[in-house]
Amino acid sequence: PEILDEPVEQAFKRLRNLRDLLEEPDLCKDAVWTSAVATMSEAIDSLRRAMRDELAESD
């Protein structure tokens, strides 16, 4: 559904960014890592809410 396009795209972008960060040394000690994980979590939460809203509307 169209309502999910943006949340899916954002979650994918965040996941790709997180993947790219995994190549960096000393990653888990870096503030960038913490920020990337938080951003990814927010994107996943947003996608989850959009999917639930879509399911609720289709009932």
GIHUJO-V281875 format. One record per residue. N is the residue number from 1. RES is the residue in three letters. PHI is phi as a letter, one per 20 degrees, with the letter a starting at -180 (* if undefined). OMEGA is omega in radians with two decimals (NA if undefined). Layout:
n:N res:RES phi:PHI omega:OMEGA
n:N res:RES phi:PHI omega:OMEGA
//
This chain:
n:1 res:PRO phi:* omega:-3.09
n:2 res:GLU phi:f omega:-3.12
n:3 res:ILE phi:f omega:-3.12
n:4 res:LEU phi:e omega:-3.08
n:5 res:ASP phi:g omega:-3.08
n:6 res:GLU phi:f omega:3.12
n:7 res:PRO phi:f omega:3.11
n:8 res:VAL phi:f omega:-3.14
n:9 res:GLU phi:f omega:3.14
n:10 res:GLN phi:f omega:3.13
n:11 res:ALA phi:f omega:3.13
n:12 res:PHE phi:f omega:3.13
n:13 res:LYS phi:f omega:-3.12
n:14 res:ARG phi:f omega:3.12
n:15 res:LEU phi:f omega:3.11
n:16 res:ARG phi:f omega:3.10
n:17 res:ASN phi:f omega:3.12
n:18 res:LEU phi:f omega:3.08
n:19 res:ARG phi:g omega:-3.13
n:20 res:ASP phi:f omega:3.13
n:21 res:LEU phi:f omega:-3.11
n:22 res:LEU phi:f omega:3.13
n:23 res:GLU phi:e omega:-3.10
n:24 res:GLU phi:e omega:3.08
n:25 res:PRO phi:f omega:3.10
n:26 res:ASP phi:l omega:-3.01
n:27 res:LEU phi:f omega:-3.02
n:28 res:CYS phi:f omega:3.14
n:29 res:LYS phi:e omega:-3.04
n:30 res:ASP phi:e omega:3.10
n:31 res:ALA phi:f omega:3.11
n:32 res:VAL phi:f omega:3.12
n:33 res:TRP phi:f omega:-3.13
n:34 res:THR phi:g omega:3.11
n:35 res:SER phi:f omega:-3.14
n:36 res:ALA phi:f omega:3.11
n:37 res:VAL phi:f omega:3.12
n:38 res:ALA phi:f omega:3.13
n:39 res:THR phi:f omega:3.11
n:40 res:MET phi:f omega:3.12
n:41 res:SER phi:f omega:3.10
n:42 res:GLU phi:f omega:3.13
n:43 res:ALA phi:f omega:3.12
n:44 res:ILE phi:f omega:3.10
n:45 res:ASP phi:f omega:3.12
n:46 res:SER phi:f omega:3.11
n:47 res:LEU phi:f omega:3.12
n:48 res:ARG phi:g omega:3.13
n:49 res:ARG phi:f omega:3.14
n:50 res:ALA phi:f omega:3.13
n:51 res:MET phi:f omega:3.11
n:52 res:ARG phi:f omega:3.10
n:53 res:ASP phi:f omega:3.13
n:54 res:GLU phi:f omega:3.11
n:55 res:LEU phi:f omega:3.13
n:56 res:ALA phi:f omega:-3.14
n:57 res:GLU phi:f omega:-3.09
n:58 res:SER phi:e omega:3.12
n:59 res:ASP phi:f omega:NA
//
